Amino acid sequence: VYKRQLLICLFLAMTLGFQHSSSTEGIFGTIFVLVWLGAFVVTLNAKLLGSNTSILRSVCVLGYCIAPLDISAVLLVLMGKEMHFVFRFVAAALGYAWASFSSISFMSTLLPEEKKLLGVFPVLLFYLVLAWFVLMA
């Protein structure tokens, strides 16, 4: 089960890394570490707020929700760097919205009602950083 999440993470890192031929290894490593460390921190935050889920389950679901950002990154690669910034922004924003919506529906069920906002905010921040990398790649 965890292999699929790893493949999604690797696909995003490779897609963004290949766009920068001069620093492919740096971009790849940054995205890979950012995804795993960010998912772990978001999960740890949920655990500290009273969630009763396992860390591996939560990291896995957060990783699956990166797939919309993968789709956005592939679209931006196929369209090329000549594409207008507005179109790049819309593609990254749609990927961010889809990924955030998917993961928030999962994370909000894990937390008590009074702590949902505290648990969802880091998830939004996590996907915002990834969407920023997709937009700027």
C-alpha positions as CSV (number, residue, x, y, z in Angstrom):
1,V,0.0,0.0,0.0
2,Y,2.8,2.4,0.8
3,K,4.5,1.8,-2.5
4,R,1.8,3.6,-4.4
5,Q,2.2,6.7,-2.3
6,L,5.9,6.5,-2.8
7,L,5.4,6.4,-6.6
8,I,3.1,9.4,-6.5
9,C,5.7,11.3,-4.6
10,L,8.5,10.2,-6.9
11,F,6.4,11.2,-10.0
12,L,6.0,14.7,-8.6
13,A,9.6,15.0,-7.8
14,M,10.7,13.7,-11.2
15,T,8.3,15.9,-13.1
16,L,9.5,19.1,-11.3
17,G,13.1,18.0,-11.3
18,F,13.2,17.4,-15.1
19,Q,12.0,20.9,-15.8
20,H,15.3,22.2,-14.4
21,S,18.1,20.5,-16.3
22,S,20.8,22.4,-14.3
23,S,19.6,21.4,-10.8
24,T,17.6,18.2,-11.3
25,E,19.0,16.5,-8.2
26,G,18.5,19.4,-6.0
27,I,14.8,19.9,-7.0
28,F,14.2,16.2,-6.8
29,G,15.6,15.9,-3.3
30,T,13.9,18.9,-2.1
31,I,10.4,17.8,-3.3
32,F,11.0,14.2,-2.0
33,V,12.0,15.3,1.5
34,L,9.4,18.1,1.6
35,V,6.6,15.6,0.8
36,W,7.7,13.0,3.4
37,L,8.6,15.4,6.1
38,G,5.6,17.6,5.5
39,A,3.2,14.7,5.6
40,F,4.8,13.4,8.8
41,V,4.6,16.9,10.5
42,V,0.9,17.3,9.5
43,T,0.2,13.8,10.8
44,L,2.1,14.4,14.1
45,N,0.0,17.6,14.5
46,A,-3.2,15.7,14.1
47,K,-2.0,13.1,16.7
48,L,-1.1,15.9,19.1
49,L,-4.6,17.3,18.6
50,G,-6.2,14.1,19.7
51,S,-6.5,12.0,16.5
52,N,-6.6,8.3,17.0
53,T,-5.3,7.3,13.5
54,S,-1.9,5.7,12.8
55,I,0.9,7.8,11.5
56,L,1.4,5.5,8.4
57,R,-2.2,5.6,7.5
58,S,-2.4,9.4,7.6
59,V,0.9,9.9,5.7
60,C,-0.4,7.5,3.1
61,V,-3.6,9.4,2.6
62,L,-1.8,12.7,2.4
63,G,0.5,11.2,-0.2
64,Y,-2.4,10.0,-2.3
65,C,-3.9,13.4,-2.3
66,I,-0.7,14.8,-4.0
67,A,-2.0,13.2,-7.3
68,P,-3.9,16.3,-8.4
69,L,-0.7,18.3,-8.1
70,D,1.0,15.6,-10.2
71,I,-1.6,16.1,-12.9
72,S,-1.1,19.9,-12.7
73,A,2.7,19.5,-13.0
74,V,2.4,17.2,-16.0
75,L,0.0,19.7,-17.7
76,L,2.4,22.5,-17.1
77,V,5.3,20.5,-18.5
78,L,3.3,19.5,-21.6
79,M,2.2,23.1,-22.2
80,G,5.8,24.4,-21.9
81,K,7.3,27.5,-20.4
82,E,5.8,29.8,-23.0
83,M,2.4,29.4,-21.4
84,H,1.1,32.6,-19.9
85,F,1.4,32.9,-16.1
86,V,-2.4,33.2,-15.6
87,F,-2.9,29.7,-17.2
88,R,0.0,28.3,-15.1
89,F,-1.6,29.8,-12.0
90,V,-5.0,28.4,-12.8
91,A,-3.6,24.9,-13.3
92,A,-1.6,25.0,-10.0
93,A,-4.6,26.5,-8.2
94,L,-7.0,23.8,-9.4
95,G,-4.5,21.1,-8.4
96,Y,-4.1,22.8,-5.0
97,A,-7.9,23.0,-4.5
98,W,-8.5,19.4,-5.5
99,A,-5.6,18.1,-3.3
100,S,-6.7,20.2,-0.3
101,F,-10.4,19.2,-0.6
102,S,-9.5,15.5,-0.8
103,S,-7.2,15.6,2.2
104,I,-9.4,17.9,4.3
105,S,-12.3,15.5,4.0
106,F,-10.1,12.8,5.5
107,M,-8.4,14.9,8.1
108,S,-11.5,16.6,9.4
109,T,-13.1,13.2,10.3
110,L,-10.1,12.4,12.5
111,L,-10.2,15.4,14.8
112,P,-12.6,16.6,17.5
113,E,-15.0,19.3,16.4
114,E,-13.3,22.1,18.4
115,K,-9.9,21.3,17.0
116,K,-10.7,20.8,13.3
117,L,-9.4,24.2,12.2
118,L,-6.1,23.6,14.0
119,G,-5.7,20.3,12.2
120,V,-6.7,21.4,8.8
121,F,-4.6,24.6,8.6
122,P,-1.2,22.7,8.3
123,V,-2.7,20.5,5.6
124,L,-3.6,23.6,3.6
125,L,-0.1,25.0,4.1
126,F,1.5,21.7,3.1
127,Y,-0.3,21.6,-0.2
128,L,0.2,25.3,-0.8
129,V,4.0,24.9,-0.6
130,L,3.8,22.0,-3.0
131,A,1.5,23.9,-5.4
132,W,4.0,26.8,-5.2
133,F,6.7,24.5,-6.4
134,V,4.5,23.3,-9.2
135,L,3.7,26.9,-10.2
136,M,7.3,28.0,-10.2
137,A,8.8,25.0,-11.9
